[in-house]
Amino acid sequence: MAQADYLMEDRGDRPGQGTFRRPEPYTEARLARLYRKIPLDSAGETLLRRAFAAAANLYGVLALTDFWTLFKGMFPGAVPERAFFAFAKVARHDFLDDPGFYILGEEEIWDAPRKSTARDRLIVNAAYLRDGDYADAIDLYHPHVADYARLGAEAFLACAEGTLGERRAAYKGHAPGEVAEAIAEAEREDAAFAPWDEETLRAKLGELGLDGPRERLLRAACAALAELYGIAPLAAIKAVLDAHHPGMFPEETLAGYLALINHAEGLSFAAIDLGKDGVAVVDGTLLDADDPKAACEALRGDLDPNLPYYVPTQEELAAITRAVAADAVAPCCTDPRAERAVLGHLAAAKGSPEGQASFRNAVLGLARYQAYLDEDALRDDLTHFAHQAGVSLPHARLNALCEAFPAYWRHARAQALKGHTPAEAEALLLQ
């Protein structure tokens, strides 16, 4: 389990809730024998026991690796790292004195088959697991609170007895007043994305002079360009629309549309403010990331300022629009032979229709969302995607797909290249 997985803002990609399985309780004699093997004196063991209880009360859910970072800051040199994780490995089977916390792996919480190790487990407040729908109890962190509260040693240990004051696990141990600015920012964002009823939305569109057909055309174009570019600034959207529909969408109409479109429901894209660079349409997959802001900034950092935005033909835009409507990734390859080869190999994957579609989207997405792949990474990714989608690909087909993919990639339109293919971008930059 990655350290940040338990803090995801959007938990849609998390495995489903399984049936909670408490770790095996050990006998008192077995526990005593295992504790004696840990290189700790009695004072160190007592400190860890109180600290783990305090962390469960203060933070609610916390990865052991994150807690180790906090612990050594509060108690420098008190306990060796090896002893810290060895204690956690034993304490997860110790229920003799009702410690108030569990130490759990993902296999005991989620419907996930992978067996955890000592370093990727979580401290979980025991109270969260008393409800049958415990997944909601664990999904408690406020997404705009970035850092855990760091208390003095005495104040932290007092949390073991429940002396929290106004501190809340939902704010990573902070009191509301300490994170007021982050909470206010979240409220502003919530308001910016609050859905409007259809009547209100139609009235606002009417004020912009957008009737139904023009609004649907504009919405489809934004969805397609968000998919093609990842991040589509207003100027790039206007350039494409002017190429296909000269004079139909003035800049002020586009700006007004982007100012209200986040209030519509069911979109595959969103409009975000990039500060001095203005408002842009963003691919919804970026907003689904654990940290959407970081994902957007990473893509923006990959964009070459010397590359212009590619202006797709009407046929290309229509193909992407159809794919977005079907929740699929359009091939967008300018080499028909390379495209046929890759699609043929993908069609040979055996599995459920949903699995086949998932595998196809993941593989085509490698060219769309990444600007470069080396051979070893490609094979690893293809194998991983097939396993994740529950499809099988004969070994000979996998080899053939690995051989065919580089030609497809070289002529596929990539977000990091502003919609150009690697071959086109190379030629433009060499001019």
Buried (B, 14 or more C-beta within 10 A) or exposed (E): BEBEBBBBBEBEEBBEBBEBEEBEEBEEEEBEEBBEEBEBEEEBBEBBBBBBBBBBBBBBBBBBBBBBEBBBEBBEEBBBEEBBBBBBBBBBBBBEEEBBBBBBBBBBBBEBEEEBEBBBBBBBBBBBBEEEEBBEBBBBBBBBBEEBBEBEBEBBBBBBEEEBEEBBBBBBBBBEEBBEEBBEEBEEBEEBEEEBEEEEBBEBBEEBEBEEEBBEBBBBBBBBBBBBBBBBBBEBBBBBBBEBBEEEBEEEBBBBBBBBBBBBEEBBBBBBEBEEEEBBBBBBBBBBBBBBEEBBBEBBEBBBEEBEBBBBEEEBBBBBBEBBEEEBBBBBBBBEEBBBBBBEBBEBBEBEEEBBBBBBBBBBBBBBBBBEBEEEEBBEBBEEBBEEBBBBBEEEBBEBBBEBBBBBBBBBBBBBBBBBBBBBBEEBEEE
